[in-house]
Amino acid sequence: MTHSNCLFCQIAEKKIPANIAFEDEYVIAFHDVAPQAPIHILIIPKKHIGTINDFSEQESHLLGHMVLTAKKLAKELEVADDGYRLNINCNQHGGQTVFHTHLHLLAGRQFSWPPG
Ligand code: AMP
């Protein structure tokens, strides 16, 4: 289920420290080490799934759970009403650098559209 050479698997297994914001059976959320906004949290499935391309139908509940975890954190952190951005990068053109799927929760400042 986990890959020993994957950075985010090692965070999920507590082998590498992270500032954890939330954890349950399926996901773990931790603060990004290089935040792009006042609030920048990564929500990952505990199961190693490299990119969005690798999700199966059977794993689709994990994506819903990741989004609902972001919603819950946004409410707890009192940014739900002002708003926030959820972002998943996939492969090179998407700007993905860590190949364990993660949902970025970004909040606390104004974002523009379209992104650069
Ligand atoms: P992406 O470019 O979508 O793959 O995002 C990877 C994110 O992981 C970046 O925002 C990095 O700052 C973040 N990151 C890399 N290493 C760590 C780490 N050890 N702890 C927390 N966040 C990390």
Backbone and ligand atoms as CSV (ligand in chain L), in Angstrom:
chain,resi,resn,atom,element,x,y,z
A,1,MET,N,N,0.830,-1.217,0.000
A,1,MET,CA,C,0.000,0.000,0.000
A,1,MET,C,C,0.862,1.263,0.000
A,2,THR,N,N,2.004,1.229,0.714
A,2,THR,CA,C,2.876,2.399,0.743
A,2,THR,C,C,4.195,2.063,0.060
A,3,HIS,N,N,4.854,3.120,-0.411
A,3,HIS,CA,C,6.126,2.947,-1.101
A,3,HIS,C,C,7.234,3.533,-0.227
A,4,SER,N,N,8.235,2.714,0.046
A,4,SER,CA,C,9.273,3.131,0.997
A,4,SER,C,C,10.098,4.304,0.468
A,5,ASN,N,N,10.133,4.480,-0.861
A,5,ASN,CA,C,10.920,5.592,-1.402
A,5,ASN,C,C,10.058,6.811,-1.731
A,6,CYS,N,N,8.822,6.813,-1.257
A,6,CYS,CA,C,7.922,7.947,-1.526
A,6,CYS,C,C,7.885,8.876,-0.313
A,7,LEU,N,N,8.198,10.140,-0.546
A,7,LEU,CA,C,8.237,11.133,0.537
A,7,LEU,C,C,6.910,11.198,1.295
A,8,PHE,N,N,5.793,11.264,0.575
A,8,PHE,CA,C,4.503,11.439,1.266
A,8,PHE,C,C,4.054,10.156,1.955
A,9,CYS,N,N,4.436,8.993,1.421
A,9,CYS,CA,C,4.169,7.749,2.168
A,9,CYS,C,C,4.921,7.777,3.491
A,10,GLN,N,N,6.138,8.277,3.466
A,10,GLN,CA,C,6.943,8.312,4.691
A,10,GLN,C,C,6.371,9.315,5.694
A,11,ILE,N,N,5.796,10.407,5.194
A,11,ILE,CA,C,5.100,11.343,6.093
A,11,ILE,C,C,3.869,10.652,6.680
A,12,ALA,N,N,3.111,9.937,5.839
A,12,ALA,CA,C,1.901,9.247,6.317
A,12,ALA,C,C,2.243,8.198,7.366
A,13,GLU,N,N,3.417,7.601,7.234
A,13,GLU,CA,C,3.850,6.575,8.195
A,13,GLU,C,C,4.622,7.160,9.377
A,14,LYS,N,N,4.731,8.516,9.409
A,14,LYS,CA,C,5.415,9.235,10.503
A,14,LYS,C,C,6.913,8.916,10.549
A,15,LYS,N,N,7.448,8.522,9.411
A,15,LYS,CA,C,8.896,8.285,9.353
A,15,LYS,C,C,9.643,9.580,9.064
A,16,ILE,N,N,8.925,10.527,8.470
A,16,ILE,CA,C,9.448,11.879,8.225
A,16,ILE,C,C,8.483,12.839,8.898
A,17,PRO,N,N,9.016,13.798,9.679
A,17,PRO,CA,C,8.117,14.695,10.407
A,17,PRO,C,C,7.373,15.669,9.493
A,18,ALA,N,N,6.168,16.007,9.904
A,18,ALA,CA,C,5.374,17.021,9.209
A,18,ALA,C,C,4.446,17.641,10.244
A,19,ASN,N,N,3.973,18.821,9.915
A,19,ASN,CA,C,3.027,19.516,10.798
A,19,ASN,C,C,1.618,19.059,10.410
A,20,ILE,N,N,1.135,18.046,11.106
A,20,ILE,CA,C,-0.108,17.374,10.716
A,20,ILE,C,C,-1.322,18.155,11.207
A,21,ALA,N,N,-2.243,18.412,10.282
A,21,ALA,CA,C,-3.460,19.177,10.600
A,21,ALA,C,C,-4.654,18.274,10.851
A,22,PHE,N,N,-4.634,17.087,10.253
A,22,PHE,CA,C,-5.777,16.171,10.375
A,22,PHE,C,C,-5.341,14.789,9.900
A,23,GLU,N,N,-5.948,13.781,10.499
A,23,GLU,CA,C,-5.668,12.409,10.060
A,23,GLU,C,C,-6.858,11.532,10.385
A,24,ASP,N,N,-7.187,10.619,9.487
A,24,ASP,CA,C,-8.149,9.563,9.803
A,24,ASP,C,C,-7.691,8.293,9.099
A,25,GLU,N,N,-8.613,7.360,8.952
A,25,GLU,CA,C,-8.261,6.060,8.381
A,25,GLU,C,C,-7.756,6.168,6.937
A,26,TYR,N,N,-8.287,7.139,6.210
A,26,TYR,CA,C,-8.047,7.184,4.770
A,26,TYR,C,C,-7.075,8.263,4.300
A,27,VAL,N,N,-7.035,9.369,5.027
A,27,VAL,CA,C,-6.236,10.510,4.565
A,27,VAL,C,C,-5.403,11.079,5.705
A,28,ILE,N,N,-4.396,11.849,5.302
A,28,ILE,CA,C,-3.647,12.641,6.278
A,28,ILE,C,C,-3.418,14.010,5.637
A,29,ALA,N,N,-3.518,15.051,6.449
A,29,ALA,CA,C,-3.351,16.423,5.957
A,29,ALA,C,C,-2.229,17.071,6.760
A,30,PHE,N,N,-1.339,17.757,6.059
A,30,PHE,CA,C,-0.210,18.409,6.744
A,30,PHE,C,C,0.132,19.709,6.033
A,31,HIS,N,N,0.747,20.614,6.792
A,31,HIS,CA,C,1.085,21.926,6.254
A,31,HIS,C,C,2.241,21.809,5.256
A,32,ASP,N,N,2.087,22.523,4.140
A,32,ASP,CA,C,3.131,22.522,3.107
A,32,ASP,C,C,4.390,23.169,3.673
A,33,VAL,N,N,5.541,22.579,3.360
A,33,VAL,CA,C,6.819,23.061,3.872
A,33,VAL,C,C,7.224,24.392,3.226
A,34,ALA,N,N,6.678,24.702,2.067
A,34,ALA,CA,C,6.979,25.959,1.363
A,34,ALA,C,C,5.660,26.627,0.983
A,35,PRO,N,N,4.957,27.176,1.972
A,35,PRO,CA,C,3.585,27.646,1.726
A,35,PRO,C,C,3.496,28.756,0.684
A,36,GLN,N,N,2.491,28.631,-0.185
A,36,GLN,CA,C,2.224,29.631,-1.223
A,36,GLN,C,C,1.093,30.575,-0.817
A,37,ALA,N,N,0.621,30.439,0.402
A,37,ALA,CA,C,-0.463,31.271,0.921
A,37,ALA,C,C,-0.400,31.171,2.447
A,38,PRO,N,N,-1.066,32.094,3.164
A,38,PRO,CA,C,-1.053,32.016,4.627
A,38,PRO,C,C,-1.489,30.642,5.150
A,39,ILE,N,N,-2.444,30.017,4.470
A,39,ILE,CA,C,-2.802,28.629,4.782
A,39,ILE,C,C,-2.516,27.795,3.541
A,40,HIS,N,N,-1.679,26.802,3.706
A,40,HIS,CA,C,-1.348,25.905,2.586
A,40,HIS,C,C,-1.169,24.508,3.169
A,41,ILE,N,N,-2.203,23.697,2.988
A,41,ILE,CA,C,-2.232,22.348,3.551
A,41,ILE,C,C,-2.357,21.349,2.413
A,42,LEU,N,N,-1.664,20.251,2.545
A,42,LEU,CA,C,-1.746,19.162,1.560
A,42,LEU,C,C,-2.554,18.031,2.159
A,43,ILE,N,N,-3.546,17.547,1.408
A,43,ILE,CA,C,-4.356,16.411,1.849
A,43,ILE,C,C,-4.020,15.249,0.926
A,44,ILE,N,N,-3.575,14.151,1.516
A,44,ILE,CA,C,-3.165,13.002,0.707
A,44,ILE,C,C,-3.923,11.745,1.142
A,45,PRO,N,N,-4.139,10.826,0.198
A,45,PRO,CA,C,-4.635,9.510,0.619
A,45,PRO,C,C,-3.487,8.763,1.294
A,46,LYS,N,N,-3.791,7.976,2.301
A,46,LYS,CA,C,-2.721,7.180,2.923
A,46,LYS,C,C,-2.204,6.126,1.952
A,47,LYS,N,N,-3.100,5.671,1.093
A,47,LYS,CA,C,-2.696,4.709,0.065
A,47,LYS,C,C,-1.857,5.413,-0.995
A,48,HIS,N,N,-0.792,4.778,-1.416
A,48,HIS,CA,C,0.040,5.395,-2.452
A,48,HIS,C,C,-0.658,5.307,-3.809
A,49,ILE,N,N,-1.041,6.479,-4.322
A,49,ILE,CA,C,-1.601,6.581,-5.683
A,49,ILE,C,C,-0.841,7.743,-6.317
A,50,GLY,N,N,-0.020,7.433,-7.300
A,50,GLY,CA,C,0.975,8.384,-7.786
A,50,GLY,C,C,0.412,9.671,-8.346
A,51,THR,N,N,-0.546,9.545,-9.253
A,51,THR,CA,C,-1.132,10.728,-9.877
A,51,THR,C,C,-2.641,10.511,-10.012
A,52,ILE,N,N,-3.321,11.570,-10.374
A,52,ILE,CA,C,-4.767,11.450,-10.647
A,52,ILE,C,C,-5.016,10.400,-11.739
A,53,ASN,N,N,-4.081,10.273,-12.680
A,53,ASN,CA,C,-4.229,9.283,-13.754
A,53,ASN,C,C,-4.328,7.855,-13.225
A,54,ASP,N,N,-3.813,7.635,-12.039
A,54,ASP,CA,C,-3.733,6.273,-11.491
A,54,ASP,C,C,-4.948,5.882,-10.659
A,55,PHE,N,N,-5.882,6.807,-10.441
A,55,PHE,CA,C,-7.077,6.476,-9.639
A,55,PHE,C,C,-8.015,5.551,-10.405
A,56,SER,N,N,-8.500,4.534,-9.727
A,56,SER,CA,C,-9.505,3.637,-10.297
A,56,SER,C,C,-10.882,4.060,-9.801
A,57,GLU,N,N,-11.913,3.504,-10.419
A,57,GLU,CA,C,-13.287,3.754,-9.950
A,57,GLU,C,C,-13.429,3.365,-8.483
A,58,GLN,N,N,-12.790,2.270,-8.110
A,58,GLN,CA,C,-12.910,1.773,-6.730
A,58,GLN,C,C,-12.266,2.725,-5.727
A,59,GLU,N,N,-11.374,3.583,-6.215
A,59,GLU,CA,C,-10.682,4.520,-5.321
A,59,GLU,C,C,-11.304,5.913,-5.347
A,60,SER,N,N,-12.412,6.071,-6.080
A,60,SER,CA,C,-12.988,7.412,-6.233
A,60,SER,C,C,-13.478,7.973,-4.898
A,61,HIS,N,N,-13.858,7.101,-3.965
A,61,HIS,CA,C,-14.304,7.598,-2.654
A,61,HIS,C,C,-13.184,8.357,-1.954
A,62,LEU,N,N,-11.927,7.986,-2.242
A,62,LEU,CA,C,-10.802,8.687,-1.605
A,62,LEU,C,C,-10.734,10.141,-2.066
A,63,LEU,N,N,-11.043,10.373,-3.341
A,63,LEU,CA,C,-11.033,11.750,-3.850
A,63,LEU,C,C,-12.112,12.578,-3.171
A,64,GLY,N,N,-13.298,11.995,-3.020
A,64,GLY,CA,C,-14.368,12.705,-2.312
A,64,GLY,C,C,-13.975,12.985,-0.876
A,65,HIS,N,N,-13.337,12.036,-0.265
A,65,HIS,CA,C,-12.935,12.200,1.131
A,65,HIS,C,C,-11.862,13.280,1.267
A,66,MET,N,N,-10.958,13.342,0.303
A,66,MET,CA,C,-9.927,14.393,0.320
A,66,MET,C,C,-10.577,15.775,0.224
A,67,VAL,N,N,-11.543,15.909,-0.679
A,67,VAL,CA,C,-12.205,17.215,-0.852
A,67,VAL,C,C,-13.004,17.585,0.406
A,68,LEU,N,N,-13.708,16.620,0.962
A,68,LEU,CA,C,-14.501,16.916,2.167
A,68,LEU,C,C,-13.605,17.202,3.371
A,69,THR,N,N,-12.416,16.603,3.396
A,69,THR,CA,C,-11.445,16.936,4.454
A,69,THR,C,C,-10.985,18.383,4.291
A,70,ALA,N,N,-10.739,18.798,3.056
A,70,ALA,CA,C,-10.349,20.193,2.803
A,70,ALA,C,C,-11.458,21.137,3.254
A,71,LYS,N,N,-12.696,20.795,2.937
A,71,LYS,CA,C,-13.846,21.616,3.346
A,71,LYS,C,C,-13.896,21.749,4.865
A,72,LYS,N,N,-13.698,20.640,5.549
A,72,LYS,CA,C,-13.734,20.628,7.017
A,72,LYS,C,C,-12.608,21.500,7.601
A,73,LEU,N,N,-11.416,21.368,7.043
A,73,LEU,CA,C,-10.280,22.160,7.535
A,73,LEU,C,C,-10.522,23.649,7.285
A,74,ALA,N,N,-11.071,23.970,6.110
A,74,ALA,CA,C,-11.342,25.378,5.793
A,74,ALA,C,C,-12.321,25.968,6.805
A,75,LYS,N,N,-13.323,25.189,7.177
A,75,LYS,CA,C,-14.287,25.675,8.171
A,75,LYS,C,C,-13.605,25.865,9.517
A,76,GLU,N,N,-12.832,24.863,9.933
A,76,GLU,CA,C,-12.136,24.935,11.220
A,76,GLU,C,C,-11.177,26.123,11.277
A,77,LEU,N,N,-10.537,26.406,10.157
A,77,LEU,CA,C,-9.546,27.489,10.105
A,77,LEU,C,C,-10.198,28.840,9.787
A,78,GLU,N,N,-11.528,28.825,9.688
A,78,GLU,CA,C,-12.322,30.040,9.519
A,78,GLU,C,C,-12.012,30.795,8.227
A,79,VAL,N,N,-11.787,30.027,7.165
A,79,VAL,CA,C,-11.589,30.655,5.855
A,79,VAL,C,C,-12.674,30.225,4.859
A,80,ALA,N,N,-13.629,29.428,5.339
A,80,ALA,CA,C,-14.649,28.893,4.422
A,80,ALA,C,C,-15.450,30.013,3.770
A,81,ASP,N,N,-15.834,31.013,4.537
A,81,ASP,CA,C,-16.670,32.075,3.974
A,81,ASP,C,C,-15.888,32.986,3.033
A,82,ASP,N,N,-14.672,33.344,3.404
A,82,ASP,CA,C,-13.857,34.172,2.505
A,82,ASP,C,C,-13.513,33.405,1.238
A,83,GLY,N,N,-13.290,32.101,1.395
A,83,GLY,CA,C,-13.014,31.254,0.246
A,83,GLY,C,C,-11.594,30.717,0.234
A,84,TYR,N,N,-11.409,29.791,-0.663
A,84,TYR,CA,C,-10.121,29.094,-0.736
A,84,TYR,C,C,-10.005,28.430,-2.095
A,85,ARG,N,N,-8.823,27.922,-2.365
A,85,ARG,CA,C,-8.598,27.227,-3.634
A,85,ARG,C,C,-8.158,25.792,-3.369
A,86,LEU,N,N,-8.741,24.855,-4.114
A,86,LEU,CA,C,-8.325,23.456,-4.065
A,86,LEU,C,C,-7.678,23.127,-5.399
A,87,ASN,N,N,-6.520,22.471,-5.322
A,87,ASN,CA,C,-5.731,22.260,-6.534
A,87,ASN,C,C,-5.051,20.886,-6.505
A,88,ILE,N,N,-5.192,20.156,-7.583
A,88,ILE,CA,C,-4.432,18.907,-7.733
A,88,ILE,C,C,-3.630,19.014,-9.023
A,89,ASN,N,N,-2.319,18.908,-8.916
A,89,ASN,CA,C,-1.449,18.953,-10.088
A,89,ASN,C,C,-1.177,17.532,-10.577
A,90,CYS,N,N,-1.140,17.371,-11.883
A,90,CYS,CA,C,-0.886,16.039,-12.456
A,90,CYS,C,C,0.227,16.105,-13.492
A,91,ASN,N,N,1.275,15.362,-13.206
A,91,ASN,CA,C,2.407,15.196,-14.131
A,91,ASN,C,C,3.064,16.532,-14.523
A,92,GLN,N,N,3.877,16.484,-15.538
A,92,GLN,CA,C,4.777,17.612,-15.820
A,92,GLN,C,C,4.039,18.915,-16.132
A,93,HIS,N,N,3.098,18.877,-17.056
A,93,HIS,CA,C,2.427,20.125,-17.424
A,93,HIS,C,C,1.549,20.648,-16.303
A,94,GLY,N,N,1.115,19.758,-15.428
A,94,GLY,CA,C,0.328,20.191,-14.268
A,94,GLY,C,C,1.183,20.747,-13.147
A,95,GLY,N,N,2.496,20.564,-13.270
A,95,GLY,CA,C,3.394,21.093,-12.244
A,95,GLY,C,C,3.570,20.171,-11.047
A,96,GLN,N,N,3.268,18.892,-11.224
A,96,GLN,CA,C,3.409,17.956,-10.099
A,96,GLN,C,C,4.883,17.649,-9.865
A,97,THR,N,N,5.298,17.748,-8.613
A,97,THR,CA,C,6.696,17.463,-8.268
A,97,THR,C,C,6.830,16.293,-7.299
A,98,VAL,N,N,5.770,16.002,-6.555
A,98,VAL,CA,C,5.785,14.845,-5.649
A,98,VAL,C,C,4.738,13.862,-6.167
A,99,PHE,N,N,5.198,12.650,-6.484
A,99,PHE,CA,C,4.321,11.712,-7.190
A,99,PHE,C,C,3.599,10.761,-6.227
A,100,HIS,N,N,2.848,11.398,-5.365
A,100,HIS,CA,C,1.859,10.760,-4.490
A,100,HIS,C,C,0.727,11.789,-4.462
A,101,THR,N,N,-0.394,11.449,-5.045
A,101,THR,CA,C,-1.470,12.440,-5.259
A,101,THR,C,C,-1.761,13.234,-3.992
A,102,HIS,N,N,-1.877,14.547,-4.177
A,102,HIS,CA,C,-2.170,15.426,-3.046
A,102,HIS,C,C,-3.064,16.565,-3.509
A,103,LEU,N,N,-3.950,16.950,-2.609
A,103,LEU,CA,C,-4.850,18.082,-2.843
A,103,LEU,C,C,-4.298,19.272,-2.069
A,104,HIS,N,N,-4.016,20.363,-2.780
A,104,HIS,CA,C,-3.566,21.591,-2.121
A,104,HIS,C,C,-4.799,22.357,-1.633
A,105,LEU,N,N,-4.802,22.725,-0.372
A,105,LEU,CA,C,-5.786,23.673,0.181
A,105,LEU,C,C,-5.043,24.972,0.426
A,106,LEU,N,N,-5.413,25.986,-0.351
A,106,LEU,CA,C,-4.750,27.298,-0.266
A,106,LEU,C,C,-5.774,28.328,0.161
A,107,ALA,N,N,-5.406,29.144,1.152
A,107,ALA,CA,C,-6.360,30.132,1.661
A,107,ALA,C,C,-5.614,31.260,2.352
A,108,GLY,N,N,-6.383,32.325,2.615
A,108,GLY,CA,C,-5.834,33.448,3.367
A,108,GLY,C,C,-5.365,34.592,2.505
A,109,ARG,N,N,-5.528,34.487,1.206
A,109,ARG,CA,C,-5.238,35.612,0.308
A,109,ARG,C,C,-6.087,35.451,-0.949
A,110,GLN,N,N,-6.097,36.501,-1.761
A,110,GLN,CA,C,-6.843,36.474,-3.025
A,110,GLN,C,C,-6.042,35.716,-4.085
A,111,PHE,N,N,-6.709,34.828,-4.821
A,111,PHE,CA,C,-6.069,34.144,-5.941
A,111,PHE,C,C,-6.671,34.669,-7.248
A,112,SER,N,N,-5.882,34.578,-8.301
A,112,SER,CA,C,-6.368,35.061,-9.598
A,112,SER,C,C,-6.760,33.868,-10.477
A,113,TRP,N,N,-7.504,34.180,-11.508
A,113,TRP,CA,C,-7.873,33.178,-12.506
A,113,TRP,C,C,-7.810,33.804,-13.875
A,114,PRO,N,N,-7.236,33.167,-14.876
A,114,PRO,CA,C,-6.626,31.848,-14.815
A,114,PRO,C,C,-5.277,31.862,-14.113
A,115,PRO,N,N,-4.828,30.700,-13.623
A,115,PRO,CA,C,-3.520,30.618,-12.977
A,115,PRO,C,C,-2.432,30.815,-14.019
A,116,GLY,N,N,-1.248,31.151,-13.606
A,116,GLY,CA,C,-0.149,31.424,-14.526
A,116,GLY,C,C,0.372,30.167,-15.210
L,1,AMP,P1,P,3.173,19.544,-6.364
L,1,AMP,O1,O,4.073,20.517,-7.075
L,1,AMP,O2,O,1.727,19.723,-6.676
L,1,AMP,O3,O,3.657,18.114,-6.555
L,1,AMP,O4,O,3.293,19.896,-4.829
L,1,AMP,C1,C,4.245,19.322,-3.977
L,1,AMP,C2,C,4.212,20.152,-2.718
L,1,AMP,O5,O,4.836,19.406,-1.691
L,1,AMP,C3,C,4.946,21.485,-2.819
L,1,AMP,O6,O,4.039,22.546,-2.529
L,1,AMP,C4,C,6.054,21.364,-1.781
L,1,AMP,O7,O,6.338,22.573,-1.122
L,1,AMP,C5,C,5.481,20.316,-0.836
L,1,AMP,N1,N,6.446,19.561,-0.076
L,1,AMP,C6,C,7.580,18.979,-0.516
L,1,AMP,N2,N,8.204,18.342,0.492
L,1,AMP,C7,C,7.431,18.519,1.599
L,1,AMP,C8,C,7.542,18.107,2.951
L,1,AMP,N3,N,8.567,17.359,3.382
L,1,AMP,N4,N,6.584,18.484,3.822
L,1,AMP,C9,C,5.545,19.241,3.404
L,1,AMP,N5,N,5.378,19.658,2.129
L,1,AMP,C10,C,6.322,19.303,1.233
